[in-house]
Amino acid sequence: MPVLLITYDHSTMSLMLDPVPNFVKEYKHVQLSKSSYAIETDEKTMTIYHKIIPFLSINACLFIVTLTQPFACQGIEHVREWLRKHLPEN
């Protein structure tokens, strides 16, 4: 199943009020950083974009990118394992 990277700039909103973490809970996902998630979904990038963009301010930056293997990372072990398990081969 495809995996999408969702990354956004939440500097214009309070992290306490950030609705994106609740949104990604609808999907198999892993949090990569404070405002970056990888989600497993058959939905298209523009579908996810249109679902998230109403939650963000007009000045926010949002990127949704399709991820595939191979990948390289330095970070938390459970994130590496999730990506190894879920990312499709290129």
C-alpha positions, 0 to 999 in steps of 0.5 A: 500500500502507498505511504505518504509523507505529510509535513507542515509548518504549524508555527502559526498555530498552537501545538495544543490546538493542532488538529493534524495528529487527530487526522492521521490517527485515522490511518496506519501511521508513524510520527517522524517529527513534531509536524511530519507523519508517514501514513499508509493509504490508498488515497491520492495525495490531492485527496489527503491535501484537501482533507488537511488544508482546511485545518491549517491557516492560510499562511501554512506550508503543507507538503504531501509526498509519496514515499518508497524504498530505498530510504536512509534515516537517522532517528528513533528505531521504531520509526526506521522499523515502521518505514522498513515494514510499510514503504513499498519498493521503488 
